[in-house]
């Protein structure tokens, strides 16, 4: 993939390009009380992630507070959190999309992390490349 870039080192937020509400920017997080990956406004330390390069390629994305890693199920379905492992569904790479990035499943660069229907209260999952829509663009920082 020609636009692949490196993951940040240390802790970072994954900020959605979707318009922020009064609570601040929307960031990707894991809500353990509801056992779901979602985006929330007004990011805090509970919303930090780390990226650990994997020998197979890509990186494991770990939610710092829970210690669990982000994994896909099938394209068009919600993301899940699982213990760190070597499952290909847990491996992600990042690509430059202008000033923003796309987060791709290592198995297929066209499977992007996406806020389905651009609904901040809805499902976050993996969906086929949608041409760079705001609901599939992120900032890492």
C-alpha positions, 0 to 999 in steps of 0.5 A: 500500500503506497500511502501507508504511514507509521503509527504514533509512538506512546499513547494517542487518541483516535479522533473522528473527522465527523463534526464535533459536538458541544462536548468536543471532538469525537474519539474512538473508545471502548465502553466496557459497561456496554461492551462496545467500541464507539465514539464519544465527545470530550476525550479523556485519558480513558480514551487512549490507545497504543499501537504495537507493531506485529511481525506479520505486518500492521499493528495491534491497537490496544485500548490502554484502560482495558488492555484489550485490542481492537479486532474486526469481525466481518466487513459491515459488522461492529468492531470488538475488543479481545485479549492481545493475540496473533489473530489477523483480525487484530492487525491494523495499518494506517494510511495517509488520506491528505491531512487525515488517515484511514485505518485499514484491516491488514487483511484488506486495505479497502476495509476501513474503520468506519462510523456507520451512517455517520451516526456518532451514537451508532455502530463503529465497524469495518466497511469497504472503502467509501472514497474518503468520506468523513466517517472513515477518516481519523487523526492520531494524536 
